[in-house]
């Protein structure tokens, strides 16, 4: 997977995830929406045949988009790790 960040402004960014689809994008956006300081999080697929998603994050300025994205990723890793332990 390759991740590229495109800054829109100080409180908004797009993260392009190459090689991913709805599954990871939906998980990440749900996790982002639960973070304090995140106003909006959503994703789009530029083309249905391309394995690429664009995740949009807008914050209120108390946290920058990159920090919120990394926090959401780390929280998902922890949560999924807990599920594996239970199984």
Secondary structure, DSSP 8 states (H G I E B T S, - for coil): -EEEEEEEETTEEEEEEET--HHHHHHHHHHHHTSTTEEEEEEE-S-TTSSEEEEEEEE-SSS-HHHHHHHHHHHHHHHHHHHHHH-
